[in-house]
Amino acid sequence: MKSFFKGIRIYILALPFIVFVSSAYALTLDEAISLAMENLPSYKASLIKVRSTEALYDASLASYLPSLDASTSQKRLYTSREFSARTYDLTLSYTLFDGGKRRANRDIARLNLNTDKEEVRKSLLDLEYNIKAAFYTAIAQKKTVEQRKIQLHDAQKDHEIAEGRYKFGVAKLSDVLQASVRLEQARYNLIQAEGDFKKALSELNSLIGKSLDSQYDIVGSLDIDIKLPDKNKLSDIALQRPEVKQAENSMEISRSNKSLANSTFYPSLQLSTSYSKTEGGAFRTSFPEEKTAGITATWNIFELGKFFKQKSSEFEKGVSAEKLNELKRNILLDVHKTYEDFATASNKLKVAEQQLKQAEHNYSQAFGEYKVGKADILSLVQAESLLSNAREQLIISKLNLILSKALLEKITGVKSLEAIGDRQ
């Protein structure tokens, strides 16, 4: 019994540590992406789609192999006498020549498979971008909560100074009221920031397959230091995006469709062998077995539709080619615009950093002057408000920079821009 209570005491002492460890789960960006790949339905659907298309590609091989059919029938004949007959038939057939139809169908199946594989790549790029956006937005919201706690602390400090000066009769009641208004606004801003952080975290949880209310530490930083690769190099890499490969596959499919249309102008040759056996009859005797082998040639001399289908397939080739050109045009434009957005965000971040330094100096100066009675409360409240805005603007600027980087990675079709820079 004594050892039992000793064990209970050890467990109770260890319980806070266990709770702390379980609540201190930390999530990195790479872990978030891995969890999304395991749990995100849209990405899993693209993987399943590839398996389905692989089966169809394997099925397209059937036309190159012989076909074996078996059939049986039973008839009841009513003439001068009633009797029955049973027939058994086994046929083996093989296509010797079909004008390129089966080859075109297999090429189309292969291209469809390649297209769905590129769709997996595309889904992965979308997944990584969405995770990055949700992950860094959550970090930014967490930073905003921390900043607004500092804002609340500064507002409380200003309110205390105003109350102290009022008690000593060196400030007006309006000073206390002005500081109170700012203090309540700071409390309001903090509540809003905490709610925004919870929403950002729930969006990330939804993407990685966790409960929407899951709480954990996010390990990451909004600070990045990267030298962008050459814009022309990024454009060349972007032209290898999955959408471009899919458009190229579509153009190849249109060529195969033209081959299908052309195949109708050629004869088809079919080799077949069969074995037949019929039993029954008026006296229920077995008829002789029948074995046949032959080659059948079929050639359509005239059918109006095939001429127009051939003409249509020629136009489809041109349509696919122009769609590919249009896609490349849009991709190059997107790379250029996003590259400029990144450069703009980088410049704005530098200004935001400088503005924060000025705002900190301005608030420090205003606080000191008000404390000794050289400035009014409006100057102090305004300086504190400007400092708060400068802090939030810096967070937003960092977030915009890292999101523009993530978008450029998605548009370029690479996992990270740093990897491109390392190859230079």
MOQUI-V475583 format. One line per field, one symbol per residue. ss: DSSP state (H for helix, E for strand, L for the rest). phi: phi as a letter, one per 30 degrees, with the letter a starting at -180 (. if undefined). burial: # if it has 24 or more other ideal C-beta (glycine too) atoms within 12 Angstrom, else .. A space follows every 10 residues. Layout:
ss=???
phi=???
burial=???
//
This chain:
ss=LHHHHHHHHH HHHHHHHHHH HHHLLEELHH HHHHHHHHHL HHHHHHHHHH HHHHHHHHHH HHHHLLEEEE EEEEEEEELL LEEEEEEEEE EEEEEEELLL HHHHHHHHHH HHHHHHHHHH HHHHHHHHHH HHHHHHHHHH HHHHHHHHHH HHHHHHHHHH HHHHHHHLLL LLHHHHHHHH HHHHHHHHHH HHHHHHHHHH HHHHHHHHLL LLLLLLEELL LLLLLLLLLL HHHHHHHHLL LHHHHHHHHH HHHHHHHHHH HHHLLLLEEE EEEEEEEEEE LLLLLLLLLE EEEEEEEELL LLLHHHHHHH HHHHHHHHHH HHHHHHHHHH HHHHHHHHHH HHHHHHHHHH HHHHHHHHHH HHHHHHHHHH HLLLLLHHHH HHHHHHHHHH HHHHHHHHHH HHHHHHHHHH HHLLLLHHHH HHHL
phi=.ddddddddd ddddeedddd dddcdcccdd ddddddddcd dddddddddd dddddddddd ddddcdccbb bbbbbcccbd bcabbbbbbb bcbbddabij dddddddddd dddddddddd edddddeddd dedddddddd ddddeddddd eddddddddd ddddddddic bddddddddd dddddddddd dddddddddd dddddddcic ddcdbadccl bddbbbcddd dddddddddc dedddddddd dddddddddd dddddcdccb cbbbbbbbbj kdchcddddb bbbacccbbd dbaedddddd dddddddddd dddddddddd dddddddddd dddddddddd dddddddddd dddedddddd dcicbcdddd dddddddddd dddddddddd dddddddddd ddibdadddd dddd
burial=.......... .......... ......#.#. .##.###..# ..#..##.## ..#...#..# ..#....... .......... ....#.#... #.###..### ########## ########## ########## ########## #####.#### ##.##.###. ###.#..... #...##.### .##.##..## ..#..##..# #.######.# ...#.#.#.# .#.#.#.##. ...##.#### ########## ########## ####...#.# .#.#...... .......... .......... .......... ..#..##..# ..##..##.. ##.##..##. ##..##..#. .#...#..## .##..##..# #...#.#.## ########## ########## ########## #######..# ....
//
